[in-house]
């Protein structure tokens, strides 16, 4: 799924989130930094540019290839790893900083992913992740088209009480932020999301054509609410989660 979309479309739009996450984690020269579910590598590259010793992991070979290309073009050294956030190939307490931007939240087994975050972060080390606020906005539209048996793995990372339970090995600071998804029109917004967001592309591909058309119509109608004179500007709430390993 993750290698089957043009994710770079979304990564470019997430730049303000990447910038704040990395700034709040304050990378320092020589620090051992792990970026999980790195996607096209934008958080990892920012940390490497600041002098951190960066390792980045993703389960999609196609995304890692894009990330490697961006690192090479920028002259940055990052250790790219193919792997699963639910079973990390690293020793205990291997990293000073563990980060994930809208990535680890998609792991099917939230408890396993959370245990791995804690396991590889050294005592006193720093954690920084982001996750969408639960059941809000466009997620509520997509939920109407999911199989009733399907769980939304991101929900566990989208509210404070659940995060406190999952990440009980960390002292947490949870801050709500707003990111804006912008496009030229509701129809253009659908094109970006349906081709650039891997979970949405996969959902569309799982539906028969009439049902897929219903999803498109519902999403376009949703974005009509956020029309401005310049197109669409949809506010999306997310949580910035910062932690210190106990």
C-alpha positions in Angstrom: 0.0 0.0 0.0 2.6 2.6 1.1 4.6 2.3 -2.1 1.6 2.5 -4.4 0.8 6.2 -4.2 2.6 9.4 -5.1 3.3 10.2 -1.5 5.6 13.1 -2.3 2.5 15.2 -3.0 1.6 14.9 0.6 5.1 15.1 2.0 5.5 18.5 0.5 2.3 19.7 2.1 3.4 18.4 5.5 6.5 20.6 5.5 5.2 22.9 8.4 4.6 19.8 10.5 8.0 18.4 9.8 9.6 21.8 10.6 8.0 22.0 14.0 8.5 18.4 15.0 12.3 18.6 14.3 12.6 22.1 15.9 10.9 20.9 19.1 13.2 17.8 19.2 16.2 20.1 18.8 18.7 17.8 17.0 22.3 18.1 18.1 25.5 17.2 16.3 26.4 13.5 16.8 23.1 12.5 18.4 21.8 9.1 17.4 18.5 9.9 15.8 15.9 7.4 14.6 13.1 8.4 12.2 10.4 5.7 12.0 8.0 5.3 9.0 10.2 7.9 7.3 8.3 7.9 4.0 10.2 10.1 1.6 12.6 11.0 4.4 11.7 14.6 5.2 12.1 14.5 9.0 15.3 12.4 8.7 16.9 14.9 6.2 16.1 17.8 8.5 17.7 16.1 11.4 20.8 15.1 9.3 21.1 18.7 8.1 21.3 19.8 11.8 24.2 17.3 12.3 22.5 14.4 13.9 23.6 10.8 13.2 20.4 9.7 11.5 18.9 6.3 10.9 15.6 6.1 9.1 13.3 3.1 8.6 10.3 2.4 6.4 8.5 -0.7 5.2 8.1 0.5 1.6 11.1 0.1 -0.7 9.8 2.6 -3.2 9.6 5.3 -0.6 13.1 4.5 0.7 14.4 4.8 -2.9 12.9 8.3 -3.1 14.4 9.2 0.3 17.8 8.0 -0.7 17.7 10.1 -3.9 16.8 13.2 -1.9 19.6 12.6 0.5 22.1 12.1 -2.3 20.9 15.3 -4.0 21.4 17.2 -0.7 24.7 15.7 0.1 23.4 14.2 3.4 24.3 10.9 5.0 21.4 8.9 6.4 21.3 5.1 7.1 18.2 3.9 5.4 16.6 0.7 6.7 13.9 -1.5 5.3 11.8 -2.7 8.3 8.7 -2.7 10.4 8.0 -0.4 13.3 6.4 -3.2 15.2 9.7 -5.2 15.2 12.7 -2.9 15.0 16.1 -4.3 14.0 18.0 -2.3 16.6 19.4 -3.0 20.0 17.8 -1.7 23.2 18.5 1.9 24.1 20.2 2.5 20.7 19.0 6.1 20.1 19.0 9.5 21.8 15.9 10.6 19.8 13.1 8.6 18.2 10.7 10.4 15.9 7.8 9.6 13.6 5.7 12.1 11.6 2.2 10.7 10.8 3.9 7.3 10.3 4.0 4.9 13.3 0.3 5.7 13.9 -0.6 3.4 11.0 1.0 0.3 12.5 -1.7 -2.3 12.8 -0.6 -3.3 16.3 -0.3 -0.1 18.3 0.9 -1.8 21.5 3.8 -3.5 19.6 4.8 -0.2 18.0 4.7 1.7 21.2 6.8 -1.0 23.0 9.4 -0.7 20.2 9.5 3.1 20.5 10.3 2.7 24.2 12.7 -0.2 23.8 15.1 1.5 21.4 15.1 4.9 23.1 17.7 5.3 25.8 16.7 6.4 29.3 16.4 10.2 29.2 16.1 10.1 25.4 13.5 12.2 23.5 10.4 11.1 21.6 8.5 13.1 19.0 5.5 11.8 17.0 2.5 13.3 15.4 -1.0 11.9 14.9 -4.4 13.0 13.6 -7.1 13.9 16.2 -9.4 11.0 16.3 -12.5 10.6 14.1 -12.4 14.2 12.8 -12.9 15.8 9.5 -12.3 13.8 6.4 -11.6 10.7 8.5 -15.3 10.6 9.3 -16.2 10.6 5.6 -13.8 7.7 4.8 -15.2 5.8 7.8 -18.5 5.4 6.1 -16.8 3.4 3.3 -14.7 1.1 5.4 -15.7 -2.5 6.1 -17.3 -2.7 9.5 -14.6 -5.2 10.5 -11.8 -2.8 9.8 -10.2 -0.9 12.7 -8.6 2.5 12.2 -5.1 2.0 13.7 -4.6 5.8 13.9 -7.4 6.2 16.4 -5.2 5.0 19.3 -2.8 7.8 18.6 -5.4 10.5 18.3 -6.4 11.3 21.9 -4.5 12.1 25.0 -5.8 9.3 27.3 -4.9 6.6 24.8 -1.5 8.1 24.1 -0.7 8.2 27.9 -1.6 4.5 28.1 0.4 3.5 25.0 3.5 5.5 25.9 3.6 5.0 29.6 7.4 4.6 29.4 7.7 8.3 28.6 6.9 11.6 30.4 4.6 13.2 27.8 3.7 16.7 26.6 0.8 16.6 24.2 0.0 19.7 22.2 -2.8 20.2 19.7 -1.9 21.8 16.4 -3.7 22.7 13.2 -2.4 22.0 9.7 -4.2 23.2 6.6 -4.7 21.1 3.5 -4.9 23.4 0.5 -5.8 22.8 -3.1 -7.1 24.8 -6.0 -10.7 23.3 -5.8 -12.6 20.5 -4.1 -12.0 18.3 -7.2 -8.3 19.1 -7.1 -8.2 18.2 -3.4 -9.7 14.8 -4.3 -7.0 14.2 -6.9 -4.2 15.0 -4.5 -5.6 12.8 -1.7 -6.7 9.9 -3.9 -3.4 9.7 -5.6 -1.0 10.9 -2.9 -2.3 9.5 0.4 -1.6 5.7 0.4 -4.5 4.7 2.7 -7.0 6.6 0.6 -5.7 5.2 -2.7 -5.9 1.7 -1.2 -9.5 2.4 0.0 -10.6 3.6 -3.4 -9.0 0.5 -5.0 -10.9 -1.8 -2.7 -14.3 -0.4 -3.7 -16.4 -1.3 -6.7 -16.7 1.6 -9.3 -20.2 2.9 -8.1 -19.1 2.9 -4.5 -15.8 4.6 -5.4 -17.8 7.3 -7.2 -19.9 7.7 -4.0 -16.7 8.2 -2.0 -15.4 10.8 -4.4 -18.7 12.7 -4.3 -18.8 12.6 -0.5 -15.2 13.9 -0.3 -15.8 16.7 -2.8 -19.0 17.7 -1.0 -17.0 17.8 2.3 -14.4 20.1 0.8 -17.0 22.5 -0.5 -17.3 23.7 3.1 -13.8 24.9 3.0 -13.8 26.9 -0.2 -12.0 30.3 -0.1 -11.4 32.8 -2.9 -8.1 31.0 -3.5 -9.5 27.4 -3.5 -9.8 25.0 -0.6 -8.2 25.5 2.8 -9.3 22.7 5.2 -8.1 22.9 8.8 -7.0 19.5 10.2 -6.2 19.1 13.9 -3.4 16.9 14.9 -1.4 16.1 18.1 2.2 16.9 18.6 3.5 14.4 21.1 6.8 15.0 22.8 8.3 12.7 25.4 11.2 11.9 27.7 12.1 8.3 28.3 11.7 7.4 31.9 
